[in-house]
Amino acid sequence: MALSSWICSLGLTLALLLSLAFHPSQSVNIGRQMIGSRPPGCVNKCMNCEPCKASLVTQKNRDASKRDADDNYYLLSWKCTCRDHLFQP
């Protein structure tokens, strides 16, 4: 009787360990969400300027009254760039 309960608890422990090993943790999924969207396809978006590449750009806060509170916050967005010009994807 004691042997069968020990085998049962061992089986449950093994099942728990295997489920944790093969299912990614929630922090991994959150990290994937925080990375952001995929870069846009910038083909024919730069008005015949080459090379037209996707790049992340920051948009600084323009309002001087909010600058102190949001000094560490910069909005990131994808743009298509060619030389020194930015284009909407």
Buried (B, 14 or more C-beta within 10 A) or exposed (E): EEEEEEEEEEEEEEEEEEEEEEEEEEEEEEEEEEEEEEBBEBEEBBEEEEEBEBEEEEEEBEEEEEEEEEEEEEEEBBBBBBEEEEBEB
